[in-house]
Amino acid sequence: MSKTPSSATPIFKYMVTGGAGYVGSVVAAHLLEAGHEVTVLDDLSTGFREGVPAGAAFIEGRIQDAEQYLDPSYDAVLHFAAFSQVGESVVNPAKYWDNNVGGTLALLGAMRTHGVRKLVFSSTAATYGEPTEDLLTEESATRPTNPYGASKLAVDHMITGECSAHGVAAVSLRYFNVAGAYGQYGERHDPETHLIPLVLQVALGERESISVFGEDYPTSDGTCVRDYIHVADLAEAHLAALDAATAGEHLICNLGNGNGFSVREVVEAVRKVTGKDIPEVVAPRRAGDPAVLVASAKAAHDKLGWTPSRPDLEGIIADAWNFTRALRG
């Protein structure tokens, strides 16, 4: 897992907001392995102190207060600090506008004050809403169907304005379904809503069955198809984004494998990896669930020089399974 940085590799200082969370912790670990200096800023509302990689400085604080934590010595900010539960955003939208939008507005102001001119933003495919095409590109219509997706899209608009007005170099990375683990860093949400960790909970005996929401979609087996990307591939894209960021420009790239797997294909892959029986219960369709949601990652390939190197579904699940069992002790 560890890498030895080249003696020719320049050393930079980065702030990683939300670096105690799932994706933020993996990105922070990659930055450290590349030889950089990392400070994690996280209020631990959804992250975990033990998720902060060894070697990173840690500040327990809110992004709303970033001005007191940033200083001109930082070369860039990688911004992961956000609430991300779709259902919660529907019943408590103000929480998402306050943190995801208001917090980012404060962060951008802090960057302006201290002259930190580079930003990589953790965005989401939820900005697209219900797609009208099977393969989503960055030119696809953005029509978010919930406050979470709307808050992320609002931040993208804010960043575009900041780049134009103040010369910030920024890249927004729109994730599809992130999965897998990287050594001791993995997915541990509470509540958990993502398919792979939920199926792994069934394999561990913590749930009786997995719910399959709809089996009459126009797909090969009637269940929804989604694009799954390994979290380590995702982290490597962030390091590439730091290199690609250009002053005054806001680049937006989708991150995905470009291949889809159905719900039943995921469940079957978990059975193969774990050797466990995974009972299924068919439930009604969920409102707003598109049949197919798959990314075109051509822009990330062309503009970041990035291609996912861990596309195998069983490999992604095996890494998540190893992390989950280690977490349970």
N, C-alpha and C positions, 0 to 999 in steps of 0.2 A: 504494500500500500504506500509506503513512504518513498519519496524520491529525493535524490541529492541534487540541489540546484547547481547549475553550472557557475563557475567562477566569473563567467562573462555576463551572467544574468543580472540586470540592474535591480536593485532592491528598492521597493516602494512601500509607502505607509498607507494602509487602507482602513477605513472604518466600515464595519459590517453591521448594519442595523438589523435587528432580528436574528443575530447570529447564534442564538441559543435554540433556535427552532430547527425544523427538519432540513430544509434546503440551505438555510443560512449557515448551519453548522458544517455541512459538507463542503460548501464553498470556502468557508473560513479555513477548514483543514487543507484544502487544495492550495490556497494562497500561502499558508505557512510552509507547506511542502515545497513550494516554488521559491522559498527563501525570503518572502516578504514579511513586513511587520504588520500585525493585525490587531485592531481594537474592536471588540464586540460591544455594541450598545443594545441592551435588551431589558425590558421591564419585567420579564419572566411571567407575564400574564398568560402566555401559552407556551413559552419555551421552558427549557430546563437548564439549570446551572451546570449540571454535569455534561450538557451538550456543547458547552464552550470548549473548543479544543485546547489542549495543553499548549502553552506557548503564546496564546492570545491574551492580551490585556482585556479585562472585563469591566464594564461600567454598567451597573444596574440603574437604568434610567429610561425616560420616555423620549421618543423622537420629538415630541412637542418642545422639549427642553434642549434640543441639539445644539443650540447656540453656545451653551455653557460647556459643552463637551468637545465640539470641533475646534480646531485651530489651524493656522496656515501651514502646519507641517504635514497635513494629510494630502496625499496625491489624488485620492478619489474616494467616493462613497459607493458601497454596494448596498442597496436598499431592499430589505426583505420584511421589514417590520409592518405587518398588516394583519387584521382579522380576516379570516378567509372562509367562514362557514356560510354557505349560501342560504340555508334555512334560517339561521339566526339573523342574517342580514334582512330577510323579509319581515321578521317580527320586530326587529330592533334596528331599523335603518340608521337612526341617528348615531348609533355607536360606530357604524362603518363610515359615515360622512365625517365624524369627528376625528377618528383615528387615521383612517386610510387617506382621506383628503386633507383634513386640517393638519394632521401630523406631518404629512409630506410637504405641505405648504410651509410649515415651520422649518422643516429640514432644508428646503430649497433656500429659504431666507438665511439660514445659518451658513450654508455653503457660499451664498453671495457675500455675506459679511466677512467671512474668513478667506475668501479667494480660492475656495476649493472648486475646481472647474470641470470635474469629470464625475459622471454618475452612471451606474448600471442599475436598472430598475427591474424588480421582479414583478412582471405583469402576468396575464392569464388569458387563456382561450375563452374565459367567460365574457370577455369584452365583445365577442362576436354574437352572443345570444344563440338563438335557434338558427342554424345555418340553412341556407337554401342550396348548398352544394356539398358534395361529399368530401372534397379536398380543399381545405381552407388555406388561403394565402393572405398575406398582409393587406391585399387590396380588397378582400372580402368585406361586406358591409358589417359595421359594428352596431349591433342593436341589442345591448345587454338586457336580460329579462329579470334581473334582480339587482338590489342595491350593491351587492358585492362587486359584480361585474361592472356596474355603472361607476362605482368609486374608483376602480382601477382604470377605466377609460378616462375618467375625469383627470386622474393624475397624468396619464399620457398626454392629454391636451395641455396641462400645466407645464409639463417638461418641454413640450414643443415650443411654447411661448418663452420659456426660460432660455432655451438654446438660441432662439432668434434674437431675443432682447439683450442677452448678457454673455453670449459666446460659449455657453456650457457645451461640453462634449458628452452626449448621452446616448445610451442604448437601452431600449426596453425589450425584454425577452418574454414573449407570451408562451407560457408553458401549457402543454396539454396534460396528460395524466402522468404525474411523476410517481415513480415507484422504486423499489429496491432499497439497498442500504450500502453504506461505505464503511466497512469495519464496524466501529462502535457507534457510528452515527446513522440513525434511521428514523423511521416514521413512528410517532407515538402521540397521536392526537387524542384529546379528550373533550367532547365525544368524538369517536372515530366514524367517519362517513365514507371513506374510500374503500373501493371494492377489495383490493388485494389484502390489506390488513384485516378486513372483516372476514374474508374467507380463511385467513390464517388463524383467526380467533376460533373458528369452527374446528379447524385441525387440532387446536390445542385443547378443545373441549370447553372453551369459555362461552361458546354459543352453540345452540342445538342445531342450527341450520343457517343457510344463506338464502336470503330472499332474492328471487329473480323477478325484477319488475317488468313484466311483459314478455311474452314469447310469441308475439304475432307481428313483429317488425319485419319489414322487407329486407331481411338479411339472410345469410346462409342457414342459420339455425333459429331464426326468429327472435334472437335477443340483440340488445344494443351492441354496437361496435365502437370501441374507443382506441385511441393511440396511446401506448404506454412507453415512457422514456425513463431510462435508468438515471437515478439521481446523480451518479458520478459523471455521466455524459453531460447532464445539465450543468454541473459545476465547471466542467471543462469549457463549456460555451461561455460562461461568465468571464473566465480568464481571457478567452479569445475576444470577448466584447471590450474588455479594458484596452486591449491593443488596437482594436478597430475604431474606437470612439474618436470622433473628429470635431474639433472646436466649431461651434455654431450649428451643428447638425444633430438631429434626433433620429437615430436609426431604430426601426422596429422590426424584430425578427420572431417568427414562430419557432418553437422548439418542440420537435416530435420525431418519431421514427419514420413517419410517412407510411406506416402500416397499421392496420387496425386488428384488434382481437375482440371477439364477442365475449359477452359475460360467461357463456358456457365454456368457451375455450379457456378463459382464465380459471374457472373452477376446475376444469379437467387438468390444467397444468399444475394447479396446487395439489390435486390428488397424486399426480406423478411425482412431484418434488417431495411431498411429505409422507407419501405412503398411507395417508389417512382417508377414511371415507368422509365425504362432504355432502351431507343431505341438502337437497334444494327444496325450497317452497316457492311456488309460483304465486306472484302477487300482481295486482293491477298495475298498469303502466303509471309512471309518475308524470305529472303535468310538466311539459317543457323538455322532456327527454328526447332529443333527436335520435333517429335510427343509427346514424353514422356520424362520427366526429373524428376526423383524421387531419393531421397537419401536413401542409407542404412546407418542408424545411429548406427549400431551394435557396431562399434569401440568406439563411444562416450559413449555408454551404458557400455561396458565392461571395458574401460580404464579410463573414467571420472566418472563413476557411475551416468550418466545423462540420463534422459528420459524426453521428453517434456510432460508437464502436461496440456497444453492448445491446444489440437489438433483440436478442433472444429472450422470449418471454419466460421460459423456464429458468434461465440464468438470473433474470431480474427477480423472480419469485424466490429462487434459492438464496440469494443474498438477503432478501427481506425475511425469509424463514430463519436463517441463521441469526440475524439480529434479534428477531422477536423471541426466539428461544433463549438467547443469552440474556436478554432483558428480564425475562421471567425467572432467571436463575436456574 
